[in-house]
C-alpha cells in the first residue's frame, strides 16, 4: 500500500473502519460486489487494500442516490481511461494554491464564489467536497498519492 495514500474525495462517515466487521464474508463465493452507499467506496477500498487478489476478477458496482456524485465518478473513470486524470488532479491542486495562497484557511464565502466561477462542473464538485470541512472550516486539500484508481475503471457506477 502507498504510504500516506489519499482517496479522491474527503468524505465524513466513511465505512472503511466498519468494513472489518463484515470481513468474515467469503467474497470468493460471489461474482458481483455492490457498494450500496458509494460516496467513499469504504467497503471496496477495504477489499482492495486487504483482499486485492480476491476482487480483481469480480464485477464491481457502486450505487449512490446522489446523481452528482455518480456523474463525477463516471467522469473520473473516463479521465483515467483517457489518461487525463493526472492533468485533472494537477489542475485541482493548482486551484487549491490559488484559493489558499499559502494560508491554512480561506474565507468560506469568497471560496464558494470563486469555485462557482470555474467552468468545469466536475472540478467544482471535487473542490466543494474537499476544501470545506464538516465543521465549517475552509482549508486546503491537496491530492498527491491517490489510491484505488486501478479499480475505478472496472466499476459500474449507478444512480437509481
C-alpha positions as CSV (number, residue, x, y, z in Angstrom):
1,X,0.0,0.0,0.0
2,X,1.1,3.5,-0.8
3,X,2.4,5.4,2.3
4,X,0.2,8.5,3.0
5,X,-2.2,7.4,0.3
6,X,-5.3,9.5,-0.3
7,X,-8.7,8.9,-1.6
8,X,-10.2,11.3,-4.2
9,X,-12.9,12.8,-2.0
10,X,-12.8,13.7,1.6
11,X,-15.9,12.1,2.9
12,X,-17.1,12.1,6.5
13,X,-18.6,8.9,7.9
14,X,-16.6,6.6,5.7
15,X,-17.5,2.9,6.1
16,X,-13.8,1.9,5.8
17,X,-13.4,1.3,9.5
18,X,-16.6,-0.6,9.8
19,X,-15.7,-2.9,6.9
20,X,-13.6,-5.2,9.0
21,X,-16.7,-6.2,10.8
22,X,-18.1,-7.9,7.7
23,X,-14.7,-9.4,6.9
24,X,-16.0,-12.9,7.7
25,X,-17.9,-12.9,4.4
26,X,-16.2,-15.2,1.9
27,X,-16.3,-12.9,-1.2
28,X,-14.9,-15.7,-3.4
29,X,-18.4,-17.1,-3.3
30,X,-19.7,-14.1,-5.3
31,X,-19.3,-12.9,-8.8
32,X,-20.5,-9.3,-8.1
33,X,-19.8,-6.9,-5.3
34,X,-22.2,-4.0,-4.8
35,X,-21.3,-1.0,-2.7
36,X,-24.7,0.4,-1.8
37,X,-23.5,3.8,-0.5
38,X,-20.8,4.8,-2.9
39,X,-19.5,8.1,-1.6
40,X,-16.3,6.9,-0.1
41,X,-16.0,3.4,-1.5
42,X,-15.5,2.4,2.1
43,X,-16.1,-1.4,1.6
44,X,-14.5,-1.7,-1.9
45,X,-11.4,0.2,-0.7
46,X,-11.2,-2.1,2.3
47,X,-11.3,-5.1,0.0
48,X,-8.8,-3.5,-2.4
49,X,-6.3,-3.0,0.4
50,X,-6.8,-6.3,2.2
51,X,-8.1,-8.7,-0.4
52,X,-7.0,-7.3,-3.7
53,X,-6.5,-10.6,-5.4
54,X,-10.0,-11.8,-4.4
55,X,-11.7,-8.9,-6.1
56,X,-9.8,-8.3,-9.3
57,X,-12.0,-10.7,-11.3
58,X,-15.3,-9.6,-9.7
59,X,-17.9,-7.4,-11.3
60,X,-17.9,-4.2,-9.1
61,X,-20.9,-1.9,-8.8
62,X,-21.1,1.3,-6.9
63,X,-24.6,2.7,-6.2
64,X,-25.4,6.1,-4.6
65,X,-28.6,8.2,-4.6
66,X,-26.5,11.3,-5.3
67,X,-26.6,11.8,-9.0
68,X,-23.9,14.4,-9.0
69,X,-21.6,12.0,-7.2
70,X,-22.2,9.2,-9.7
71,X,-21.7,11.6,-12.6
72,X,-18.4,12.8,-11.0
73,X,-17.2,9.2,-10.6
74,X,-18.2,8.3,-14.2
75,X,-16.2,11.4,-15.3
76,X,-13.2,10.4,-13.3
77,X,-13.5,6.9,-14.8
78,X,-13.4,8.3,-18.3
79,X,-10.4,10.6,-17.3
80,X,-8.5,7.5,-16.1
81,X,-9.3,5.6,-19.3
82,X,-8.3,8.6,-21.5
83,X,-5.1,9.0,-19.4
84,X,-6.1,12.6,-18.4
85,X,-6.7,12.0,-14.7
86,X,-3.3,13.3,-13.6
87,X,-3.9,16.6,-15.6
88,X,-7.3,16.9,-13.8
89,X,-5.6,16.4,-10.4
90,X,-2.8,18.9,-11.2
91,X,-5.5,21.4,-12.1
92,X,-7.3,20.7,-8.9
93,X,-4.1,21.2,-6.9
94,X,-3.5,24.5,-8.8
95,X,-6.9,25.7,-7.7
96,X,-6.0,24.9,-4.1
97,X,-2.9,27.0,-4.5
98,X,-5.0,29.9,-5.9
99,X,-7.7,29.7,-3.2
100,X,-5.4,29.4,-0.2
101,X,-2.3,31.3,-1.5
102,X,-0.1,29.7,1.2
103,X,-2.6,30.2,4.0
104,X,-4.1,27.3,6.1
105,X,-7.6,28.6,5.8
106,X,-9.6,30.8,3.4
107,X,-12.8,32.8,3.6
108,X,-15.8,30.5,3.0
109,X,-17.9,32.9,1.1
110,X,-15.1,34.1,-1.1
111,X,-14.1,30.5,-1.8
112,X,-17.6,29.4,-2.7
113,X,-17.9,32.4,-5.1
114,X,-14.6,31.5,-6.7
115,X,-15.4,27.9,-7.1
116,X,-18.7,28.8,-8.7
117,X,-16.8,30.7,-11.4
118,X,-15.0,27.6,-12.6
119,X,-16.5,26.3,-15.8
120,X,-15.8,22.6,-15.2
121,X,-18.7,21.2,-13.0
122,X,-16.6,18.2,-12.1
123,X,-13.8,20.5,-10.8
124,X,-16.4,22.4,-8.8
125,X,-17.7,19.1,-7.3
126,X,-14.3,17.9,-6.2
127,X,-13.3,21.3,-4.7
128,X,-16.6,21.7,-2.9
129,X,-16.2,18.2,-1.4
130,X,-12.6,18.6,-0.4
131,X,-11.9,22.1,0.8
132,X,-15.0,22.6,3.1
133,X,-14.9,20.6,6.3
134,X,-17.9,19.3,8.3
135,X,-17.0,21.9,11.0
136,X,-17.4,24.8,8.6
137,X,-13.7,25.5,8.0
138,X,-12.3,26.1,4.6
139,X,-8.8,24.5,4.3
140,X,-6.6,23.3,1.5
141,X,-6.8,19.6,0.5
142,X,-4.1,18.8,-2.0
143,X,-4.2,15.4,-3.6
144,X,-1.0,13.6,-4.3
145,X,-0.8,9.8,-3.9
146,X,-4.3,8.9,-4.9
147,X,-5.2,5.3,-4.4
148,X,-7.9,3.0,-5.9
149,X,-7.6,4.3,-9.4
150,X,-6.8,0.9,-10.9
151,X,-10.3,-0.4,-9.8
152,X,-12.3,2.7,-10.7
153,X,-12.2,2.0,-14.4
154,X,-13.6,-1.5,-13.6
155,X,-16.5,-0.2,-11.6
156,X,-20.0,0.3,-12.9
157,X,-21.5,3.4,-11.3
158,X,-25.2,3.6,-10.9
159,X,-27.7,6.2,-9.8
160,X,-31.3,4.9,-9.4
